[in-house]
């Protein structure tokens, strides 16, 4: 998977991971992939809702130890 941009939100709690992702997506082109690394367990649910609300595709979600990895495709 070709990631175009990565945002590190480790240590940040809701709503900061979503806000940082939103800002990054605004700077990207349609079809590009954004990877967000978070430590907030609530981010799993938050990114699912964010993708539905904004029309961006949630391509993948993974849990790696204490980290939650979200990959979004810019609409």
PQR file with spaces between the fields and no chain letter, atoms N, CA, C, O and H, PARSE charges and radii, in Angstrom:
ATOM       1  N    UNK     1       0.839   -1.179    0.000 -0.4000 1.5000
ATOM       2  CA   UNK     1       0.000    0.000    0.000 -0.0000 2.0000
ATOM       3  C    UNK     1       0.886    1.244    0.000  0.5500 1.7000
ATOM       4  O    UNK     1       1.787    1.382    0.827 -0.5500 1.4000
ATOM       5  N    UNK     2       0.613    2.140   -0.937 -0.4000 1.5000
ATOM       6  CA   UNK     2       1.404    3.367   -1.077 -0.0000 2.0000
ATOM       7  C    UNK     2       0.782    4.485   -0.237  0.5500 1.7000
ATOM       8  O    UNK     2      -0.221    5.080   -0.632 -0.5500 1.4000
ATOM       9  H    UNK     2      -0.119    2.028   -1.608  0.4000 1.0000
ATOM      10  N    UNK     3       1.379    4.765    0.919 -0.4000 1.5000
ATOM      11  CA   UNK     3       0.891    5.820    1.803 -0.0000 2.0000
ATOM      12  C    UNK     3       1.462    7.156    1.319  0.5500 1.7000
ATOM      13  O    UNK     3       2.672    7.286    1.133 -0.5500 1.4000
ATOM      14  H    UNK     3       2.193    4.282    1.240  0.4000 1.0000
ATOM      15  N    UNK     4       0.589    8.144    1.117 -0.4000 1.5000
ATOM      16  CA   UNK     4       1.027    9.451    0.621 -0.0000 2.0000
ATOM      17  C    UNK     4       1.402   10.408    1.748  0.5500 1.7000
ATOM      18  O    UNK     4       2.258   11.276    1.574 -0.5500 1.4000
ATOM      19  H    UNK     4      -0.394    8.038    1.268  0.4000 1.0000
ATOM      20  N    UNK     5       0.759   10.246    2.903 -0.4000 1.5000
ATOM      21  CA   UNK     5       1.035   11.135    4.029 -0.0000 2.0000
ATOM      22  C    UNK     5       0.766   10.374    5.315  0.5500 1.7000
ATOM      23  O    UNK     5      -0.132    9.534    5.369 -0.5500 1.4000
ATOM      24  H    UNK     5       0.064    9.541    3.044  0.4000 1.0000
ATOM      25  N    UNK     6       1.550   10.668    6.359 -0.4000 1.5000
ATOM      26  CA   UNK     6       1.356   10.015    7.651 -0.0000 2.0000
ATOM      27  C    UNK     6       1.270   11.077    8.742  0.5500 1.7000
ATOM      28  O    UNK     6       2.032   12.044    8.760 -0.5500 1.4000
ATOM      29  H    UNK     6       2.280   11.351    6.315  0.4000 1.0000
ATOM      30  N    UNK     7       0.310   10.865    9.660 -0.4000 1.5000
ATOM      31  CA   UNK     7       0.125   11.780   10.780 -0.0000 2.0000
ATOM      32  C    UNK     7       0.291   10.982   12.071  0.5500 1.7000
ATOM      33  O    UNK     7      -0.352    9.950   12.262 -0.5500 1.4000
ATOM      34  H    UNK     7      -0.308   10.079    9.646  0.4000 1.0000
ATOM      35  N    UNK     8       1.156   11.472   12.951 -0.4000 1.5000
ATOM      36  CA   UNK     8       1.398   10.823   14.239 -0.0000 2.0000
ATOM      37  C    UNK     8       0.584   11.558   15.302  0.5500 1.7000
ATOM      38  O    UNK     8       0.862   12.714   15.621 -0.5500 1.4000
ATOM      39  H    UNK     8       1.678   12.310   12.796  0.4000 1.0000
ATOM      40  N    UNK     9      -0.429   10.870   15.849 -0.4000 1.5000
ATOM      41  CA   UNK     9      -1.256   11.483   16.897 -0.0000 2.0000
ATOM      42  C    UNK     9      -1.105   10.723   18.216  0.5500 1.7000
ATOM      43  O    UNK     9      -1.983   10.777   19.077 -0.5500 1.4000
ATOM      44  H    UNK     9      -0.655    9.931   15.591  0.4000 1.0000
ATOM      45  N    UNK    10       0.015   10.017   18.363 -0.4000 1.5000
ATOM      46  CA   UNK    10       0.254    9.274   19.610 -0.0000 2.0000
ATOM      47  C    UNK    10       0.243   10.231   20.796  0.5500 1.7000
ATOM      48  O    UNK    10       0.852   11.300   20.754 -0.5500 1.4000
ATOM      49  H    UNK    10       0.729    9.973   17.663  0.4000 1.0000
ATOM      50  N    UNK    11      -0.465    9.826   21.863 -0.4000 1.5000
ATOM      51  CA   UNK    11      -0.544   10.638   23.064 -0.0000 2.0000
ATOM      52  C    UNK    11      -1.659   11.673   23.050  0.5500 1.7000
ATOM      53  O    UNK    11      -1.909   12.330   24.061 -0.5500 1.4000
ATOM      54  H    UNK    11      -0.959    8.958   21.897  0.4000 1.0000
ATOM      55  N    UNK    12      -2.335   11.824   21.906 -0.4000 1.5000
ATOM      56  CA   UNK    12      -3.430   12.788   21.807 -0.0000 2.0000
ATOM      57  C    UNK    12      -4.765   12.077   21.969  0.5500 1.7000
ATOM      58  O    UNK    12      -4.939   10.954   21.496 -0.5500 1.4000
ATOM      59  H    UNK    12      -2.132   11.291   21.085  0.4000 1.0000
ATOM      60  N    UNK    13      -5.701   12.730   22.635 -0.4000 1.5000
ATOM      61  CA   UNK    13      -7.031   12.159   22.823 -0.0000 2.0000
ATOM      62  C    UNK    13      -8.048   12.870   21.948  0.5500 1.7000
ATOM      63  O    UNK    13      -7.798   13.964   21.441 -0.5500 1.4000
ATOM      64  H    UNK    13      -5.560   13.642   23.019  0.4000 1.0000
ATOM      65  N    UNK    14      -9.187   12.238   21.780 -0.4000 1.5000
ATOM      66  CA   UNK    14     -10.297   12.763   21.000 -0.0000 2.0000
ATOM      67  C    UNK    14     -10.591   14.198   21.439  0.5500 1.7000
ATOM      68  O    UNK    14     -10.604   14.471   22.639 -0.5500 1.4000
ATOM      69  H    UNK    14      -9.390   11.350   22.191  0.4000 1.0000
ATOM      70  N    UNK    15     -10.819   15.098   20.530 -0.4000 1.5000
ATOM      71  CA   UNK    15     -10.975   14.929   19.077 -0.0000 2.0000
ATOM      72  C    UNK    15      -9.719   15.239   18.278  0.5500 1.7000
ATOM      73  O    UNK    15      -9.792   15.362   17.055 -0.5500 1.4000
ATOM      74  H    UNK    15     -10.808   14.877   19.555  0.4000 1.0000
ATOM      75  N    UNK    16      -8.562   15.368   18.935 -0.4000 1.5000
ATOM      76  CA   UNK    16      -7.352   15.802   18.221 -0.0000 2.0000
ATOM      77  C    UNK    16      -6.912   14.884   17.071  0.5500 1.7000
ATOM      78  O    UNK    16      -6.534   15.403   16.020 -0.5500 1.4000
ATOM      79  H    UNK    16      -8.502   15.268   19.928  0.4000 1.0000
ATOM      80  N    UNK    17      -6.940   13.543   17.210 -0.4000 1.5000
ATOM      81  CA   UNK    17      -6.552   12.716   16.053 -0.0000 2.0000
ATOM      82  C    UNK    17      -7.431   12.980   14.815  0.5500 1.7000
ATOM      83  O    UNK    17      -6.932   13.020   13.690 -0.5500 1.4000
ATOM      84  H    UNK    17      -7.247   13.122   18.063  0.4000 1.0000
ATOM      85  N    UNK    18      -8.734   13.157   15.037 -0.4000 1.5000
ATOM      86  CA   UNK    18      -9.644   13.448   13.925 -0.0000 2.0000
ATOM      87  C    UNK    18      -9.346   14.817   13.319  0.5500 1.7000
ATOM      88  O    UNK    18      -9.319   14.965   12.097 -0.5500 1.4000
ATOM      89  H    UNK    18      -9.139   13.125   15.951  0.4000 1.0000
ATOM      90  N    UNK    19      -9.123   15.810   14.164 -0.4000 1.5000
ATOM      91  CA   UNK    19      -8.843   17.162   13.665 -0.0000 2.0000
ATOM      92  C    UNK    19      -7.552   17.197   12.852  0.5500 1.7000
ATOM      93  O    UNK    19      -7.488   17.848   11.809 -0.5500 1.4000
ATOM      94  H    UNK    19      -9.145   15.690   15.157  0.4000 1.0000
ATOM      95  N    UNK    20      -6.529   16.501   13.329 -0.4000 1.5000
ATOM      96  CA   UNK    20      -5.262   16.455   12.593 -0.0000 2.0000
ATOM      97  C    UNK    20      -5.432   15.713   11.261  0.5500 1.7000
ATOM      98  O    UNK    20      -4.850   16.102   10.249 -0.5500 1.4000
ATOM      99  H    UNK    20      -6.580   15.972   14.176  0.4000 1.0000
ATOM     100  N    UNK    21      -6.231   14.648   11.273 -0.4000 1.5000
ATOM     101  CA   UNK    21      -6.497   13.903   10.035 -0.0000 2.0000
ATOM     102  C    UNK    21      -7.263   14.773    9.048  0.5500 1.7000
ATOM     103  O    UNK    21      -6.966   14.777    7.854 -0.5500 1.4000
ATOM     104  H    UNK    21      -6.704   14.332   12.095  0.4000 1.0000
ATOM     105  N    UNK    22      -8.242   15.503    9.546 -0.4000 1.5000
ATOM     106  CA   UNK    22      -9.052   16.375    8.694 -0.0000 2.0000
ATOM     107  C    UNK    22      -8.176   17.433    8.020  0.5500 1.7000
ATOM     108  O    UNK    22      -8.318   17.709    6.829 -0.5500 1.4000
ATOM     109  H    UNK    22      -8.484   15.500   10.517  0.4000 1.0000
ATOM     110  N    UNK    23      -7.271   18.018    8.803 -0.4000 1.5000
ATOM     111  CA   UNK    23      -6.354   19.035    8.272 -0.0000 2.0000
ATOM     112  C    UNK    23      -5.434   18.433    7.203  0.5500 1.7000
ATOM     113  O    UNK    23      -5.213   19.041    6.155 -0.5500 1.4000
ATOM     114  H    UNK    23      -7.156   17.794    9.771  0.4000 1.0000
ATOM     115  N    UNK    24      -4.904   17.245    7.470 -0.4000 1.5000
ATOM     116  CA   UNK    24      -4.014   16.583    6.509 -0.0000 2.0000
ATOM     117  C    UNK    24      -4.758   16.236    5.229  0.5500 1.7000
ATOM     118  O    UNK    24      -4.232   16.434    4.133 -0.5500 1.4000
ATOM     119  H    UNK    24      -5.083   16.751    8.321  0.4000 1.0000
ATOM     120  N    UNK    25      -5.988   15.714    5.355 -0.4000 1.5000
ATOM     121  CA   UNK    25      -6.778   15.345    4.172 -0.0000 2.0000
ATOM     122  C    UNK    25      -7.073   16.562    3.304  0.5500 1.7000
ATOM     123  O    UNK    25      -7.116   16.454    2.078 -0.5500 1.4000
ATOM     124  H    UNK    25      -6.415   15.553    6.245  0.4000 1.0000
ATOM     125  N    UNK    26      -7.276   17.714    3.926 -0.4000 1.5000
ATOM     126  CA   UNK    26      -7.574   18.944    3.183 -0.0000 2.0000
ATOM     127  C    UNK    26      -6.405   19.351    2.282  0.5500 1.7000
ATOM     128  O    UNK    26      -6.601   20.041    1.281 -0.5500 1.4000
ATOM     129  H    UNK    26      -7.241   17.802    4.922  0.4000 1.0000
ATOM     130  N    UNK    27      -5.197   18.925    2.638 -0.4000 1.5000
ATOM     131  CA   UNK    27      -3.992   19.268    1.870 -0.0000 2.0000
ATOM     132  C    UNK    27      -3.653   18.211    0.825  0.5500 1.7000
ATOM     133  O    UNK    27      -2.666   18.346    0.103 -0.5500 1.4000
ATOM     134  H    UNK    27      -5.038   18.365    3.451  0.4000 1.0000
ATOM     135  N    UNK    28      -4.471   17.154    0.739 -0.4000 1.5000
ATOM     136  CA   UNK    28      -4.168   16.032   -0.152 -0.0000 2.0000
ATOM     137  C    UNK    28      -5.081   16.039   -1.373  0.5500 1.7000
ATOM     138  O    UNK    28      -6.107   16.719   -1.397 -0.5500 1.4000
ATOM     139  H    UNK    28      -5.273   17.044    1.326  0.4000 1.0000
ATOM     140  N    UNK    29      -4.684   15.263   -2.393 -0.4000 1.5000
ATOM     141  CA   UNK    29      -5.475   15.129   -3.616 -0.0000 2.0000
ATOM     142  C    UNK    29      -6.393   13.917   -3.515  0.5500 1.7000
ATOM     143  O    UNK    29      -6.139   12.991   -2.745 -0.5500 1.4000
ATOM     144  H    UNK    29      -3.851   14.711   -2.373  0.4000 1.0000
ATOM     145  N    UNK    30      -7.450   13.939   -4.297 -0.4000 1.5000
ATOM     146  CA   UNK    30      -8.405   12.838   -4.328 -0.0000 2.0000
ATOM     147  C    UNK    30      -7.696   11.518   -4.646  0.5500 1.7000
ATOM     148  O    UNK    30      -6.878   11.450   -5.563 -0.5500 1.4000
ATOM     149  H    UNK    30      -7.657   14.692   -4.922  0.4000 1.0000
ATOM     150  N    UNK    31      -8.019   10.467   -3.875 -0.4000 1.5000
ATOM     151  CA   UNK    31      -7.432    9.142   -4.106 -0.0000 2.0000
ATOM     152  C    UNK    31      -6.170    8.871   -3.311  0.5500 1.7000
ATOM     153  O    UNK    31      -5.739    7.722   -3.216 -0.5500 1.4000
ATOM     154  H    UNK    31      -8.683   10.522   -3.130  0.4000 1.0000
ATOM     155  N    UNK    32      -5.566    9.907   -2.736 -0.4000 1.5000
ATOM     156  CA   UNK    32      -4.341    9.702   -1.960 -0.0000 2.0000
ATOM     157  C    UNK    32      -4.667    9.055   -0.620  0.5500 1.7000
ATOM     158  O    UNK    32      -5.781    9.183   -0.111 -0.5500 1.4000
ATOM     159  H    UNK    32      -5.916   10.841   -2.814  0.4000 1.0000
ATOM     160  N    UNK    33      -3.676    8.352   -0.049 -0.4000 1.5000
ATOM     161  CA   UNK    33      -3.864    7.640    1.210 -0.0000 2.0000
ATOM     162  C    UNK    33      -3.186    8.358    2.374  0.5500 1.7000
ATOM     163  O    UNK    33      -2.042    8.803    2.279 -0.5500 1.4000
ATOM     164  H    UNK    33      -2.772    8.248   -0.462  0.4000 1.0000
ATOM     165  N    UNK    34      -3.933    8.455    3.475 -0.4000 1.5000
ATOM     166  CA   UNK    34      -3.435    9.052    4.708 -0.0000 2.0000
ATOM     167  C    UNK    34      -3.393    7.979    5.782  0.5500 1.7000
ATOM     168  O    UNK    34      -4.376    7.271    6.002 -0.5500 1.4000
ATOM     169  H    UNK    34      -4.863    8.094    3.552  0.4000 1.0000
ATOM     170  N    UNK    35      -2.253    7.862    6.449 -0.4000 1.5000
ATOM     171  CA   UNK    35      -2.107    6.927    7.567 -0.0000 2.0000
ATOM     172  C    UNK    35      -2.050    7.739    8.853  0.5500 1.7000
ATOM     173  O    UNK    35      -1.267    8.681    8.973 -0.5500 1.4000
ATOM     174  H    UNK    35      -1.455    8.438    6.270  0.4000 1.0000
ATOM     175  N    UNK    36      -2.894    7.361    9.814 -0.4000 1.5000
ATOM     176  CA   UNK    36      -2.927    8.037   11.111 -0.0000 2.0000
ATOM     177  C    UNK    36      -2.576    7.010   12.182  0.5500 1.7000
ATOM     178  O    UNK    36      -3.207    5.956   12.267 -0.5500 1.4000
ATOM     179  H    UNK    36      -3.530    6.595    9.716  0.4000 1.0000
ATOM     180  N    UNK    37      -1.575    7.317   12.993 -0.4000 1.5000
ATOM     181  CA   UNK    37      -1.181    6.446   14.102 -0.0000 2.0000
ATOM     182  C    UNK    37      -1.644    7.121   15.394  0.5500 1.7000
ATOM     183  O    UNK    37      -1.269    8.257   15.682 -0.5500 1.4000
ATOM     184  H    UNK    37      -1.063    8.173   12.923  0.4000 1.0000
ATOM     185  N    UNK    38      -2.468    6.402   16.169 -0.4000 1.5000
ATOM     186  CA   UNK    38      -3.039    6.961   17.392 -0.0000 2.0000
ATOM     187  C    UNK    38      -2.850    5.989   18.551  0.5500 1.7000
ATOM     188  O    UNK    38      -2.617    4.797   18.350 -0.5500 1.4000
ATOM     189  H    UNK    38      -2.773    5.479   15.934  0.4000 1.0000
ATOM     190  N    UNK    39      -2.955    6.521   19.770 -0.4000 1.5000
ATOM     191  CA   UNK    39      -2.916    5.673   20.966 -0.0000 2.0000
ATOM     192  C    UNK    39      -4.246    5.721   21.709  0.5500 1.7000
ATOM     193  O    UNK    39      -4.420    5.025   22.709 -0.5500 1.4000
ATOM     194  H    UNK    39      -3.144    7.489   19.934  0.4000 1.0000
ATOM     195  N    UNK    40      -5.177    6.526   21.235 -0.4000 1.5000
ATOM     196  CA   UNK    40      -6.502    6.657   21.845 -0.0000 2.0000
ATOM     197  C    UNK    40      -7.396    5.518   21.356  0.5500 1.7000
ATOM     198  O    UNK    40      -7.708    5.437   20.168 -0.5500 1.4000
ATOM     199  H    UNK    40      -5.036    7.091   20.422  0.4000 1.0000
ATOM     200  N    UNK    41      -7.811    4.632   22.279 -0.4000 1.5000
ATOM     201  CA   UNK    41      -8.647    3.483   21.906 -0.0000 2.0000
ATOM     202  C    UNK    41      -9.956    3.924   21.257  0.5500 1.7000
ATOM     203  O    UNK    41     -10.506    3.207   20.421 -0.5500 1.4000
ATOM     204  H    UNK    41      -7.558    4.697   23.245  0.4000 1.0000
ATOM     205  N    UNK    42     -10.453    5.088   21.631 -0.4000 1.5000
ATOM     206  CA   UNK    42     -11.692    5.605   21.050 -0.0000 2.0000
ATOM     207  C    UNK    42     -11.539    6.005   19.596  0.5500 1.7000
ATOM     208  O    UNK    42     -12.532    6.218   18.901 -0.5500 1.4000
ATOM     209  H    UNK    42     -10.006    5.671   22.310  0.4000 1.0000
ATOM     210  N    UNK    43     -10.298    6.110   19.127 -0.4000 1.5000
ATOM     211  CA   UNK    43     -10.073    6.537   17.742 -0.0000 2.0000
ATOM     212  C    UNK    43     -10.605    5.521   16.733  0.5500 1.7000
ATOM     213  O    UNK    43     -10.936    5.891   15.607 -0.5500 1.4000
ATOM     214  H    UNK    43      -9.491    5.937   19.692  0.4000 1.0000
ATOM     215  N    UNK    44     -10.692    4.251   17.117 -0.4000 1.5000
ATOM     216  CA   UNK    44     -11.214    3.221   16.201 -0.0000 2.0000
ATOM     217  C    UNK    44     -12.646    3.586   15.805  0.5500 1.7000
ATOM     218  O    UNK    44     -12.979    3.653   14.621 -0.5500 1.4000
ATOM     219  H    UNK    44     -10.423    3.951   18.032  0.4000 1.0000
ATOM     220  N    UNK    45     -13.468    3.814   16.794 -0.4000 1.5000
ATOM     221  CA   UNK    45     -14.868    4.183   16.555 -0.0000 2.0000
ATOM     222  C    UNK    45     -14.954    5.570   15.905  0.5500 1.7000
ATOM     223  O    UNK    45     -15.763    5.789   15.004 -0.5500 1.4000
ATOM     224  H    UNK    45     -13.198    3.759   17.755  0.4000 1.0000
ATOM     225  N    UNK    46     -14.117    6.499   16.366 -0.4000 1.5000
ATOM     226  CA   UNK    46     -14.142    7.868   15.846 -0.0000 2.0000
ATOM     227  C    UNK    46     -13.847    7.914   14.352  0.5500 1.7000
ATOM     228  O    UNK    46     -14.518    8.632   13.610 -0.5500 1.4000
ATOM     229  H    UNK    46     -13.459    6.321   17.098  0.4000 1.0000
ATOM     230  N    UNK    47     -12.844    7.150   13.902 -0.4000 1.5000
ATOM     231  CA   UNK    47     -12.487    7.180   12.485 -0.0000 2.0000
ATOM     232  C    UNK    47     -13.537    6.500   11.613  0.5500 1.7000
ATOM     233  O    UNK    47     -13.717    6.882   10.457 -0.5500 1.4000
ATOM     234  H    UNK    47     -12.299    6.567   14.504  0.4000 1.0000
ATOM     235  N    UNK    48     -14.231    5.497   12.150 -0.4000 1.5000
ATOM     236  CA   UNK    48     -15.330    4.870   11.411 -0.0000 2.0000
ATOM     237  C    UNK    48     -16.437    5.903   11.168  0.5500 1.7000
ATOM     238  O    UNK    48     -16.950    6.018   10.055 -0.5500 1.4000
ATOM     239  H    UNK    48     -14.084    5.187   13.089  0.4000 1.0000
ATOM     240  N    UNK    49     -16.796    6.644   12.206 -0.4000 1.5000
ATOM     241  CA   UNK    49     -17.833    7.675   12.091 -0.0000 2.0000
ATOM     242  C    UNK    49     -17.367    8.819   11.182  0.5500 1.7000
ATOM     243  O    UNK    49     -18.140    9.323   10.367 -0.5500 1.4000
ATOM     244  H    UNK    49     -16.379    6.550   13.110  0.4000 1.0000
ATOM     245  N    UNK    50     -16.099    9.223   11.327 -0.4000 1.5000
ATOM     246  CA   UNK    50     -15.545   10.302   10.517 -0.0000 2.0000
ATOM     247  C    UNK    50     -15.605    9.962    9.027  0.5500 1.7000
ATOM     248  O    UNK    50     -15.974   10.801    8.205 -0.5500 1.4000
ATOM     249  H    UNK    50     -15.472    8.813   11.990  0.4000 1.0000
ATOM     250  N    UNK    51     -15.243    8.732    8.691 -0.4000 1.5000
ATOM     251  CA   UNK    51     -15.263    8.306    7.285 -0.0000 2.0000
ATOM     252  C    UNK    51     -16.688    8.356    6.723  0.5500 1.7000
ATOM     253  O    UNK    51     -16.898    8.826    5.605 -0.5500 1.4000
ATOM     254  H    UNK    51     -14.944    8.050    9.359  0.4000 1.0000
ATOM     255  N    UNK    52     -17.652    7.878    7.488 -0.4000 1.5000
ATOM     256  CA   UNK    52     -19.053    7.912    7.044 -0.0000 2.0000
ATOM     257  C    UNK    52     -19.537    9.338    6.832  0.5500 1.7000
ATOM     258  O    UNK    52     -20.206    9.632    5.841 -0.5500 1.4000
ATOM     259  H    UNK    52     -17.481    7.497    8.396  0.4000 1.0000
ATOM     260  N    UNK    53     -19.200   10.213    7.755 -0.4000 1.5000
ATOM     261  CA   UNK    53     -19.681   11.598    7.701 -0.0000 2.0000
ATOM     262  C    UNK    53     -19.047   12.406    6.572  0.5500 1.7000
ATOM     263  O    UNK    53     -19.697   13.269    5.982 -0.5500 1.4000
ATOM     264  H    UNK    53     -18.657    9.974    8.560  0.4000 1.0000
ATOM     265  N    UNK    54     -17.780   12.128    6.273 -0.4000 1.5000
ATOM     266  CA   UNK    54     -17.055   12.957    5.301 -0.0000 2.0000
ATOM     267  C    UNK    54     -17.001   12.361    3.900  0.5500 1.7000
ATOM     268  O    UNK    54     -16.671   13.062    2.944 -0.5500 1.4000
ATOM     269  H    UNK    54     -17.252   11.427    6.752  0.4000 1.0000
ATOM     270  N    UNK    55     -17.319   11.079    3.766 -0.4000 1.5000
ATOM     271  CA   UNK    55     -17.248   10.438    2.450 -0.0000 2.0000
ATOM     272  C    UNK    55     -15.853    9.950    2.084  0.5500 1.7000
ATOM     273  O    UNK    55     -15.646    9.421    0.991 -0.5500 1.4000
ATOM     274  H    UNK    55     -17.587   10.509    4.542  0.4000 1.0000
ATOM     275  N    UNK    56     -14.888   10.125    2.997 -0.4000 1.5000
ATOM     276  CA   UNK    56     -13.562    9.557    2.765 -0.0000 2.0000
ATOM     277  C    UNK    56     -13.639    8.076    3.105  0.5500 1.7000
ATOM     278  O    UNK    56     -14.357    7.684    4.024 -0.5500 1.4000
ATOM     279  H    UNK    56     -15.056   10.554    3.885  0.4000 1.0000
ATOM     280  N    UNK    57     -12.894    7.245    2.358 -0.4000 1.5000
ATOM     281  CA   UNK    57     -12.952    5.797    2.562 -0.0000 2.0000
ATOM     282  C    UNK    57     -11.975    5.362    3.653  0.5500 1.7000
ATOM     283  O    UNK    57     -10.795    5.712    3.622 -0.5500 1.4000
ATOM     284  H    UNK    57     -12.311    7.564    1.611  0.4000 1.0000
ATOM     285  N    UNK    58     -12.485    4.595    4.617 -0.4000 1.5000
ATOM     286  CA   UNK    58     -11.629    4.003    5.637 -0.0000 2.0000
ATOM     287  C    UNK    58     -11.132    2.685    5.057  0.5500 1.7000
ATOM     288  O    UNK    58     -11.850    1.685    5.060 -0.5500 1.4000
ATOM     289  H    UNK    58     -13.444    4.312    4.642  0.4000 1.0000
ATOM     290  N    UNK    59      -9.907    2.693    4.562 -0.4000 1.5000
ATOM     291  CA   UNK    59      -9.351    1.553    3.841 -0.0000 2.0000
ATOM     292  C    UNK    59      -8.965    0.431    4.800  0.5500 1.7000
ATOM     293  O    UNK    59      -9.180   -0.746    4.512 -0.5500 1.4000
ATOM     294  H    UNK    59      -9.324    3.506    4.559  0.4000 1.0000
ATOM     295  N    UNK    60      -8.394    0.809    5.943 -0.4000 1.5000
ATOM     296  CA   UNK    60      -7.868   -0.200    6.867 -0.0000 2.0000
ATOM     297  C    UNK    60      -7.781    0.351    8.277  0.5500 1.7000
ATOM     298  O    UNK    60      -7.523    1.536    8.487 -0.5500 1.4000
ATOM     299  H    UNK    60      -8.219    1.765    6.177  0.4000 1.0000
ATOM     300  N    UNK    61      -8.005   -0.546    9.253 -0.4000 1.5000
ATOM     301  CA   UNK    61      -7.756   -0.236   10.658 -0.0000 2.0000
ATOM     302  C    UNK    61      -7.031   -1.425   11.262  0.5500 1.7000
ATOM     303  O    UNK    61      -7.414   -2.576   11.058 -0.5500 1.4000
ATOM     304  H    UNK    61      -8.214   -1.509    9.082  0.4000 1.0000
ATOM     305  N    UNK    62      -5.975   -1.125   12.008 -0.4000 1.5000
ATOM     306  CA   UNK    62      -5.188   -2.185   12.664 -0.0000 2.0000
ATOM     307  C    UNK    62      -4.893   -1.764   14.094  0.5500 1.7000
ATOM     308  O    UNK    62      -4.823   -0.579   14.418 -0.5500 1.4000
ATOM     309  H    UNK    62      -5.663   -0.190   12.174  0.4000 1.0000
ATOM     310  N    UNK    63      -4.724   -2.771   14.933 -0.4000 1.5000
ATOM     311  CA   UNK    63      -4.235   -2.522   16.280 -0.0000 2.0000
ATOM     312  C    UNK    63      -2.876   -3.187   16.376  0.5500 1.7000
ATOM     313  O    UNK    63      -2.740   -4.384   16.123 -0.5500 1.4000
ATOM     314  H    UNK    63      -4.781   -3.734   14.670  0.4000 1.0000
ATOM     315  N    UNK    64      -1.865   -2.400   16.746 -0.4000 1.5000
ATOM     316  CA   UNK    64      -0.505   -2.916   16.885 -0.0000 2.0000
ATOM     317  C    UNK    64      -0.032   -2.585   18.295  0.5500 1.7000
ATOM     318  O    UNK    64       0.516   -1.511   18.543 -0.5500 1.4000
ATOM     319  H    UNK    64      -1.975   -1.427   16.952  0.4000 1.0000
ATOM     320  N    UNK    65      -0.252   -3.520   19.212 -0.4000 1.5000
ATOM     321  CA   UNK    65       0.110   -3.264   20.606 -0.0000 2.0000
ATOM     322  C    UNK    65      -0.783   -2.178   21.179  0.5500 1.7000
ATOM     323  O    UNK    65      -1.999   -2.349   21.273 -0.5500 1.4000
ATOM     324  H    UNK    65      -0.698   -4.392   19.011  0.4000 1.0000
ATOM     325  N    UNK    66      -0.180   -1.061   21.560 -0.4000 1.5000
ATOM     326  CA   UNK    66      -0.930    0.057   22.149 -0.0000 2.0000
ATOM     327  C    UNK    66      -1.310    1.100   21.102  0.5500 1.7000
ATOM     328  O    UNK    66      -1.882    2.139   21.431 -0.5500 1.4000
ATOM     329  H    UNK    66       0.807   -0.922   21.484  0.4000 1.0000
ATOM     330  N    UNK    67      -0.990    0.816   19.840 -0.4000 1.5000
ATOM     331  CA   UNK    67      -1.241    1.785   18.779 -0.0000 2.0000
ATOM     332  C    UNK    67      -2.375    1.332   17.873  0.5500 1.7000
ATOM     333  O    UNK    67      -2.580    0.141   17.635 -0.5500 1.4000
ATOM     334  H    UNK    67      -0.526   -0.029   19.573  0.4000 1.0000
ATOM     335  N    UNK    68      -3.102    2.321   17.377 -0.4000 1.5000
ATOM     336  CA   UNK    68      -4.210    2.086   16.453 -0.0000 2.0000
ATOM     337  C    UNK    68      -3.856    2.789   15.152  0.5500 1.7000
ATOM     338  O    UNK    68      -3.572    3.986   15.132 -0.5500 1.4000
ATOM     339  H    UNK    68      -2.937    3.289   17.570  0.4000 1.0000
ATOM     340  N    UNK    69      -3.878    2.025   14.068 -0.4000 1.5000
ATOM     341  CA   UNK    69      -3.464    2.546   12.777 -0.0000 2.0000
ATOM     342  C    UNK    69      -4.698    2.617   11.879  0.5500 1.7000
ATOM     343  O    UNK    69      -5.428    1.640   11.710 -0.5500 1.4000
ATOM     344  H    UNK    69      -4.109    1.052   14.084  0.4000 1.0000
ATOM     345  N    UNK    70      -4.906    3.808   11.308 -0.4000 1.5000
ATOM     346  CA   UNK    70      -6.065    4.047   10.449 -0.0000 2.0000
ATOM     347  C    UNK    70      -5.532    4.524    9.106  0.5500 1.7000
ATOM     348  O    UNK    70      -4.656    5.387    9.048 -0.5500 1.4000
ATOM     349  H    UNK    70      -4.313    4.602   11.446  0.4000 1.0000
ATOM     350  N    UNK    71      -6.068    3.956    8.021 -0.4000 1.5000
ATOM     351  CA   UNK    71      -5.685    4.383    6.682 -0.0000 2.0000
ATOM     352  C    UNK    71      -6.948    4.872    5.976  0.5500 1.7000
ATOM     353  O    UNK    71      -7.921    4.131    5.833 -0.5500 1.4000
ATOM     354  H    UNK    71      -6.780    3.255    8.068  0.4000 1.0000
ATOM     355  N    UNK    72      -6.918    6.121    5.543 -0.4000 1.5000
ATOM     356  CA   UNK    72      -8.045    6.751    4.860 -0.0000 2.0000
ATOM     357  C    UNK    72      -7.667    7.107    3.435  0.5500 1.7000
ATOM     358  O    UNK    72      -6.536    7.512    3.166 -0.5500 1.4000
ATOM     359  H    UNK    72      -6.129    6.723    5.659  0.4000 1.0000
ATOM     360  N    UNK    73      -8.628    6.952    2.512 -0.4000 1.5000
ATOM     361  CA   UNK    73      -8.427    7.382    1.127 -0.0000 2.0000
ATOM     362  C    UNK    73      -9.221    8.674    0.931  0.5500 1.7000
ATOM     363  O    UNK    73     -10.429    8.719    1.165 -0.5500 1.4000
ATOM     364  H    UNK    73      -9.547    6.623    2.731  0.4000 1.0000
ATOM     365  N    UNK    74      -8.521    9.717    0.499 -0.4000 1.5000
ATOM     366  CA   UNK    74      -9.160   11.024    0.283 -0.0000 2.0000
ATOM     367  C    UNK    74     -10.191   10.908   -0.812  0.5500 1.7000
ATOM     368  O    UNK    74      -9.920   10.349   -1.875 -0.5500 1.4000
ATOM     369  H    UNK    74      -7.540    9.680    0.309  0.4000 1.0000
ATOM     370  N    UNK    75     -11.378   11.436   -0.555 -0.4000 1.5000
ATOM     371  CA   UNK    75     -12.459   11.366   -1.559 -0.0000 2.0000
ATOM     372  C    UNK    75     -12.210   12.320   -2.702  0.5500 1.7000
ATOM     373  O    UNK    75     -13.014   12.393   -3.631 -0.5500 1.4000
ATOM     374  H    UNK    75     -11.598   11.889    0.308  0.4000 1.0000
